[in-house]
């Protein structure tokens, strides 16, 4: 047994890798290994011989297994050390050239619009993008049979069977923010409501998710004349062209009465759109005097207060101002497009220093 012990401990110590170590294990303590065969011979021995040979064989097997485990761990440590030696990284290498990020045109135009209306005393109000159909439709005087409430136009949230809570929708406009703000702050009030909205539509000028900004002003003596002045001041500042003409056309919206579509003066020269000149007109937004039922739904007394409201697409006016031909490109996540149309994050729009540079 001493010869077996010395033989296998020497071979284990000299094993160069785990495959050699496995071969030694099989030769020594494997099913047909020398130590295993010796242990099978115990059955042929007398009881006295087994009492002597049995413990020695078990001790030999344990010693060989311990030596195998220790050598395997040593080989693993050596392999890791070699890998760490060869797979190293020089952290003093120069970094890649730094690049300054750019603002998305939607973010830039939202800041521009906010700066303009802030100068006219409008605060910014925000609300949830998932809202109940009461805030999105009922409170805005949109009846149950209105086409906008159909599932082909509006994204409704899934409701489990037996759920009796009011239906929830992805808001189709930022008008629910007007109701929530009236409930929270009452009147008089002067706010704009920018944010993302959702409708089931997709083509060159429509996407399922887009951005709107709506305005609301409520007081005791507000009229359509105030609305016209505010919008003309906004267009002049946003397009940075003095004296842009506007045209109001009678229309119908459930939440305003009277209602008007607003066009701005423009012309087409060699296929290029020019704002603020020419004899053509382009529709840019909807507006009107807030319907008394909408004021009442927001907790404002329609006998005492009245106001105007308007709404326009941020994506649409960004396309007009910066010559972006396809609305879908806003959501393509193309860095080349963003580097071309993007804006410096350090240039904060103000009326004094300029909106876009």
C-alpha positions as CSV (number, residue, x, y, z in Angstrom):
1,X,0.0,0.0,0.0
2,X,2.9,2.3,0.7
3,X,4.1,1.7,-2.9
4,X,0.7,2.6,-4.3
5,X,0.5,5.7,-2.1
6,X,3.9,7.0,-3.2
7,X,3.3,6.2,-6.8
8,X,0.0,8.0,-7.2
9,X,0.9,11.0,-4.9
10,X,4.0,11.6,-7.1
11,X,1.9,11.3,-10.3
12,X,-0.7,13.7,-9.0
13,X,2.0,16.3,-8.0
14,X,3.4,16.1,-11.6
15,X,0.0,16.3,-13.4
16,X,0.2,19.2,-15.9
17,X,-3.5,19.7,-16.5
18,X,-7.0,18.5,-15.5
19,X,-7.1,15.8,-18.2
20,X,-3.9,14.2,-16.9
21,X,-5.4,14.4,-13.4
22,X,-8.6,12.7,-14.5
23,X,-6.5,9.8,-16.0
24,X,-4.7,9.4,-12.7
25,X,-8.0,9.3,-10.8
26,X,-9.4,6.6,-13.0
27,X,-6.2,4.5,-12.7
28,X,-6.1,4.8,-8.9
29,X,-9.7,5.0,-7.5
30,X,-11.9,4.6,-10.6
31,X,-14.2,1.6,-10.9
32,X,-11.3,-0.5,-12.3
33,X,-8.5,1.4,-10.6
34,X,-5.8,-0.3,-8.5
35,X,-7.1,0.8,-5.1
36,X,-10.7,-0.2,-6.1
37,X,-9.5,-3.7,-7.1
38,X,-7.6,-4.0,-3.8
39,X,-10.8,-3.2,-2.0
40,X,-12.7,-5.9,-3.8
41,X,-10.1,-8.4,-2.6
42,X,-11.2,-7.8,1.0
43,X,-14.0,-10.3,0.6
44,X,-11.4,-13.1,0.1
45,X,-9.6,-12.3,3.3
46,X,-10.1,-13.7,6.7
47,X,-11.9,-11.4,9.3
48,X,-8.6,-10.7,11.0
49,X,-6.9,-9.6,7.7
50,X,-9.9,-7.5,6.8
51,X,-9.7,-5.6,10.1
52,X,-6.1,-4.7,9.3
53,X,-6.3,-4.1,5.5
54,X,-9.7,-2.4,5.3
55,X,-8.9,0.8,7.3
56,X,-5.6,1.1,5.5
57,X,-7.3,0.9,2.0
58,X,-9.9,3.4,3.1
59,X,-7.2,5.8,4.4
60,X,-5.3,5.4,1.1
61,X,-8.4,6.1,-1.0
62,X,-9.2,9.2,1.1
63,X,-5.6,10.5,0.8
64,X,-5.5,10.0,-3.0
65,X,-8.9,11.8,-3.4
66,X,-7.7,14.7,-1.2
67,X,-4.5,15.0,-3.2
68,X,-6.5,15.0,-6.5
69,X,-8.8,17.8,-5.2
70,X,-5.9,19.9,-4.0
71,X,-4.1,19.5,-7.3
72,X,-7.2,20.4,-9.3
73,X,-7.7,23.6,-7.2
74,X,-4.0,24.5,-7.8
75,X,-4.3,23.9,-11.5
76,X,-7.5,26.1,-11.6
77,X,-5.7,28.9,-9.7
78,X,-2.8,28.7,-12.1
79,X,-5.1,28.9,-15.1
80,X,-6.8,32.0,-13.7
81,X,-3.5,33.6,-12.9
82,X,-2.4,33.0,-16.5
83,X,-5.7,34.4,-17.9
84,X,-5.4,37.5,-15.7
85,X,-1.9,38.0,-16.9
86,X,-2.8,37.8,-20.6
87,X,-6.3,39.5,-20.5
88,X,-5.4,42.9,-19.1
89,X,-6.6,46.4,-19.9
90,X,-4.5,49.5,-19.8
91,X,-6.8,52.0,-18.3
92,X,-4.4,54.8,-19.2
93,X,-5.3,54.4,-22.9
94,X,-6.9,57.6,-24.4
95,X,-10.7,57.6,-24.5
96,X,-12.8,58.1,-27.6
97,X,-13.3,61.7,-28.5
98,X,-16.1,63.3,-26.5
99,X,-19.3,64.3,-28.3
100,X,-21.9,66.9,-27.2
101,X,-25.4,65.5,-27.3
102,X,-28.2,67.2,-29.2
103,X,-31.8,68.0,-28.3
104,X,-34.6,66.4,-30.2
105,X,-36.7,69.0,-32.3
106,X,-39.7,68.1,-30.2
107,X,-37.9,69.0,-27.0
108,X,-36.6,72.2,-28.6
109,X,-39.9,73.4,-29.9
110,X,-41.6,72.6,-26.6
111,X,-39.1,74.8,-24.9
112,X,-39.6,77.5,-27.5
113,X,-43.4,77.5,-27.2
114,X,-43.1,77.5,-23.4
115,X,-40.8,80.5,-23.5
116,X,-43.2,82.5,-25.7
117,X,-46.3,81.8,-23.6
118,X,-44.4,82.3,-20.4
119,X,-43.8,85.9,-21.5
120,X,-47.6,86.3,-21.9
121,X,-48.2,85.0,-18.3
122,X,-49.1,81.3,-19.1
123,X,-48.0,78.7,-16.6
124,X,-47.2,75.1,-17.6
125,X,-49.6,72.4,-16.4
126,X,-49.1,68.6,-16.8
127,X,-51.3,65.5,-16.2
128,X,-51.3,61.7,-16.6
129,X,-51.1,60.1,-20.0
130,X,-53.4,57.4,-19.0
131,X,-56.7,58.9,-17.9
132,X,-60.4,57.9,-17.4
133,X,-62.8,58.4,-20.3
134,X,-64.6,60.9,-18.1
135,X,-61.7,63.3,-18.1
136,X,-60.8,62.5,-21.7
137,X,-64.4,62.7,-23.2
138,X,-67.3,63.3,-20.9
139,X,-65.9,66.4,-19.0
140,X,-65.1,67.9,-22.4
141,X,-68.7,67.6,-23.7
142,X,-67.8,64.8,-26.1
143,X,-71.0,62.6,-26.2
144,X,-70.9,58.8,-26.0
145,X,-71.8,58.4,-29.8
146,X,-69.0,60.7,-30.9
147,X,-66.7,58.9,-33.5
148,X,-63.6,59.9,-31.5
149,X,-64.7,57.5,-28.7
150,X,-64.7,54.5,-31.1
151,X,-61.9,51.9,-30.6
152,X,-60.7,52.5,-34.1
153,X,-59.6,56.0,-33.0
154,X,-58.8,55.6,-29.3
155,X,-56.6,53.2,-27.4
156,X,-58.6,51.8,-24.5
157,X,-56.8,50.0,-21.6
158,X,-57.6,46.4,-21.0
159,X,-60.2,45.7,-18.3
160,X,-60.4,42.4,-16.5
161,X,-63.8,40.7,-16.5
162,X,-65.9,42.0,-13.6
163,X,-63.8,45.2,-13.3
164,X,-66.4,48.0,-12.5
165,X,-63.9,50.9,-12.5
166,X,-64.3,53.6,-15.2
167,X,-62.7,52.8,-18.5
168,X,-59.2,54.2,-19.0
169,X,-57.7,55.4,-22.2
170,X,-54.4,56.7,-23.5
171,X,-55.3,60.3,-23.7
172,X,-56.2,61.5,-27.2
173,X,-55.4,65.2,-26.4
174,X,-54.0,67.2,-23.5
175,X,-57.4,68.7,-22.7
176,X,-57.9,66.4,-19.6
177,X,-55.1,68.5,-18.1
178,X,-57.3,71.6,-18.4
179,X,-60.1,69.9,-16.5
180,X,-57.8,68.7,-13.8
181,X,-56.2,72.1,-13.4
182,X,-59.6,73.9,-13.2
183,X,-60.6,71.4,-10.5
184,X,-57.3,72.0,-8.5
185,X,-56.9,75.8,-9.0
186,X,-60.2,77.2,-10.1
187,X,-60.4,80.6,-11.9
188,X,-59.0,82.9,-13.1
189,X,-56.5,80.7,-14.9
190,X,-53.9,81.0,-17.7
191,X,-52.1,77.7,-18.6
192,X,-50.5,75.8,-21.4
193,X,-50.6,72.0,-21.4
194,X,-47.8,70.3,-23.5
195,X,-47.4,66.5,-23.7
196,X,-47.7,63.3,-25.6
197,X,-51.0,62.1,-26.9
198,X,-52.2,58.9,-28.6
199,X,-54.5,58.1,-31.5
200,X,-54.9,55.1,-33.8
201,X,-53.4,56.7,-37.0
202,X,-50.2,56.3,-39.0
203,X,-49.0,57.9,-42.2
204,X,-46.6,60.6,-43.4
205,X,-48.4,63.3,-41.2
206,X,-49.8,61.1,-38.5
207,X,-48.4,58.8,-35.9
208,X,-50.0,56.7,-33.1
209,X,-48.1,58.8,-30.5
210,X,-47.5,62.5,-31.1
211,X,-47.3,65.8,-29.1
212,X,-49.7,68.6,-28.5
213,X,-49.8,71.8,-26.7
214,X,-53.0,73.4,-25.6
215,X,-53.7,76.7,-24.0
216,X,-56.5,77.8,-21.7
217,X,-57.3,81.3,-20.3
218,X,-60.3,81.9,-18.0
219,X,-61.4,85.2,-16.5
220,X,-64.5,87.4,-16.2
221,X,-64.0,89.4,-19.4
222,X,-62.1,87.3,-21.9
223,X,-63.2,87.3,-25.6
224,X,-62.3,86.0,-29.0
225,X,-60.4,89.2,-29.5
226,X,-58.0,88.2,-26.7
227,X,-57.6,84.8,-28.4
228,X,-56.7,86.3,-31.7
229,X,-54.1,88.6,-30.2
230,X,-52.5,85.8,-28.2
231,X,-52.2,83.6,-31.3
232,X,-50.9,86.3,-33.5
233,X,-48.3,87.2,-30.9
234,X,-47.3,83.6,-30.7
235,X,-47.0,83.0,-34.4
236,X,-44.8,86.2,-34.8
237,X,-42.5,85.1,-32.0
238,X,-42.3,81.4,-33.0
239,X,-41.7,81.9,-36.7
240,X,-39.6,85.0,-35.9
241,X,-41.6,87.0,-38.6
242,X,-43.4,90.2,-37.7
243,X,-47.0,90.7,-38.7
244,X,-48.0,87.2,-39.7
245,X,-51.7,87.3,-40.8
246,X,-54.2,84.9,-39.4
247,X,-57.6,83.8,-40.6
248,X,-60.3,82.4,-38.4
249,X,-62.8,80.0,-40.0
250,X,-66.0,78.9,-38.2
251,X,-65.8,75.2,-37.1
252,X,-67.3,72.9,-34.5
253,X,-65.6,71.3,-31.5
254,X,-67.7,69.8,-28.7
255,X,-65.6,71.6,-26.0
256,X,-65.8,75.2,-27.5
257,X,-68.6,77.4,-28.6
258,X,-68.1,79.3,-30.8
259,X,-65.2,77.3,-32.4
260,X,-62.7,78.3,-35.1
261,X,-60.0,76.8,-37.2
262,X,-57.0,79.1,-37.5
263,X,-55.0,79.5,-40.6
264,X,-51.7,81.4,-41.1
265,X,-50.5,83.3,-44.2
266,X,-48.1,81.4,-46.4
267,X,-47.0,80.8,-50.0
268,X,-45.5,78.0,-52.1
269,X,-42.4,79.0,-54.2
270,X,-40.8,76.3,-56.3
271,X,-42.2,73.7,-54.0
272,X,-40.9,75.5,-50.9
273,X,-43.3,76.6,-48.1
274,X,-42.8,80.2,-46.9
275,X,-44.6,81.3,-43.8
276,X,-45.9,84.9,-43.4
277,X,-46.1,85.9,-47.0
278,X,-48.2,85.3,-50.1
279,X,-51.9,84.7,-50.7
280,X,-52.3,81.1,-49.5
281,X,-53.4,79.9,-46.1
282,X,-52.4,76.9,-44.0
283,X,-54.5,75.4,-41.2
284,X,-52.4,75.1,-38.0
285,X,-54.7,74.8,-35.0
286,X,-58.2,74.7,-33.6
287,X,-59.6,77.1,-31.0
288,X,-62.7,78.7,-29.6
289,X,-64.4,80.0,-26.4
290,X,-64.7,77.3,-23.7
291,X,-68.1,75.6,-23.7
292,X,-70.0,76.4,-20.5
293,X,-70.5,72.6,-19.8
294,X,-66.7,72.2,-19.8
295,X,-66.3,75.0,-17.3
296,X,-68.9,73.4,-15.1
297,X,-67.2,70.0,-15.3
298,X,-64.0,71.7,-14.1
299,X,-65.8,73.3,-11.1
300,X,-65.8,76.8,-12.6
301,X,-69.0,78.9,-12.6
302,X,-69.9,79.5,-16.2
303,X,-72.3,82.4,-15.2
304,X,-69.3,84.3,-13.8
305,X,-66.3,83.2,-15.9
306,X,-65.6,82.6,-19.6
307,X,-62.4,81.8,-21.5
308,X,-60.7,80.7,-24.6
309,X,-58.9,77.5,-25.5
310,X,-56.7,76.4,-28.4
311,X,-54.6,73.3,-29.3
312,X,-51.9,72.6,-31.9
313,X,-49.5,69.8,-32.7
314,X,-46.0,70.4,-31.5
315,X,-44.7,67.9,-34.2
316,X,-46.6,69.8,-36.9
317,X,-45.3,73.3,-36.1
318,X,-41.8,71.8,-35.7
319,X,-42.1,70.4,-39.2
320,X,-43.3,73.8,-40.6
321,X,-40.6,75.8,-38.9
322,X,-37.6,73.6,-39.5
323,X,-38.5,72.1,-42.9
324,X,-38.9,68.5,-41.7
325,X,-40.9,66.6,-44.4
326,X,-42.0,63.4,-42.7
327,X,-43.5,63.1,-39.2
328,X,-42.4,59.4,-38.9
329,X,-38.8,60.4,-38.8
330,X,-39.3,62.0,-35.4
331,X,-39.6,58.4,-34.0
332,X,-37.0,56.5,-36.0
333,X,-34.1,57.0,-33.5
334,X,-31.7,57.8,-36.3
335,X,-28.7,59.5,-34.9
336,X,-27.8,61.0,-38.3
337,X,-31.2,62.6,-38.5
338,X,-30.9,63.9,-35.0
339,X,-27.5,65.4,-35.6
340,X,-28.9,67.2,-38.7
341,X,-32.1,68.5,-37.1
342,X,-31.0,68.5,-33.4
343,X,-30.2,71.5,-31.2
344,X,-27.6,72.3,-28.7
345,X,-28.7,71.6,-25.2
346,X,-26.8,74.7,-24.0
347,X,-28.9,77.2,-26.1
348,X,-32.0,77.8,-24.0
349,X,-34.7,79.5,-26.0
350,X,-35.7,83.0,-24.8
351,X,-37.5,85.8,-26.5
352,X,-34.7,88.2,-25.7
353,X,-31.8,86.0,-26.9
354,X,-33.6,84.2,-29.6
355,X,-35.6,81.0,-29.9
356,X,-33.5,79.0,-32.3
357,X,-29.8,79.4,-33.1
